[in-house]
Every structure is written in C-alpha cells, then in structure tokens.
C-alpha cells in the first residue's frame, strides 16, 4: 500500500472490472488470437495478429477506440466485426469455466457487503461481457448495480460514474480501478480513488492522482476499517 492519504469511509465502492476484479488476460488472450484468425479467414484483415501488448495496453478504453490502437490499418468493417467476435469469443471463454478473478476478490467483496457497503461495477466494457463475468464467478448477489458503457451508452468513464451516482443516489464512494480513466472518473466526481497496481496493464504513470495505491485487492478491507467515519446529513 502506498501514497496513503486521509480517506473518509464511503457508503459505496465502485469498481472497474478488467484489471481490477477480473484477470482479463485469462479470457481475452485466447479470444484475441481466435478473433484475428477469423478476420483473416473472412478476408477482413490480411496482416499478422498485432502484438498482445497492444491489446492489453488499451484496456480501459472504449471498444471502438481500442481497435483504432490495436489495428489502425483495419477497415471500419473489420473493426465492427471485431466487436462482434470479441464478445462472442469472450462469452464462450467464460462459459468454459477457466477464467480467473484476482486473488481474494470474492472474499473481500463478501466482507465489504456484510459490513453494509454498497458495491457497484462501472466499466467501459460491453453489457453482456460484464454480466457474464459476474454470473460466471457467482458475484451477482454482492453487487447493487452493474453499469457499463455498452449498456448505458456513455462516452467516458467520468460520465458513467456520474450517471451511477445520480441514479443510485450515492453520496459518498470510492472509485477502485487500475487505469487513468478510473482515476479521472473518481476525481472529477469528487470521490476517493484507490489505484490497483497489481494488474500491470498500464504505464508507470497510469495511477497518478490516486489517493492510495494497493498491491493486492484484500488491502481494501484495511483501508475501509481505518478510514475516518463521517456522518452524511
């Protein structure tokens, strides 16, 4: 745990999904290679599969922006087909039962839930992908709401978190995530920000501006217990 600062105890925690709760590479990388094999077989893409690092480094972005980074030489048709294939292949991977949450995620969420903390997901991912992860790993009963750019139609994580706060009438929360978009979403909505430094998808400055950085998910419990309790009136 590093960069600790005074945090007030929140009524809710809002979590990014990829790189925060879910070990994305456990489903993404097999789907990624199958996706490009399919694009080539369908004549929509002729180049070699781009490096995995390009895809992993784009996590946290909106899907339409990811393809601009991953295959800038691809056509609009290739990008649109990639959207369809990625969801299809990832859902197949989730159904296969070999995907992983980060260590202690479920136990930590259960402990926070028992203490009365409202738990939410706010992700730039697609709706069925997010719900698929939650269902596969039996987390549905722990969350008060699942918000995604794919379902809510937002153009930024800032807007998605703002919508969540307004619709759920949440007055105090921590934003928990691993990317700069999570930090920005938390800060621009006046939330405490917990930066997750264990996934390693982003660059060194990815979590700049976080109130606290954690190296394991279970550190959230200690942070919550030690945070200053403030009455909301």
Secondary structure, 3 states (H helix, E strand, C coil): CECCCCCECCCEEEECCECCCECCHHHHHHHHHHHHHHHHHCCCCCCCCCCHHHHHCCCCCCHHHHHHHHCCCCCHHHHHHHHHHHHHHHHHHHHCCCCCECCCHHHHHHHHHHCCCEEEEEECCCHHHHHHHHHHCCCHHHCCEEEEHHHHCCCCHHHHHHHHHHHHCCCCEEEEECCHHHHHHHHHCCCEEEEECCCCCCCCCCCCCCCEEECCCCHHHHHHHHCECCCCC
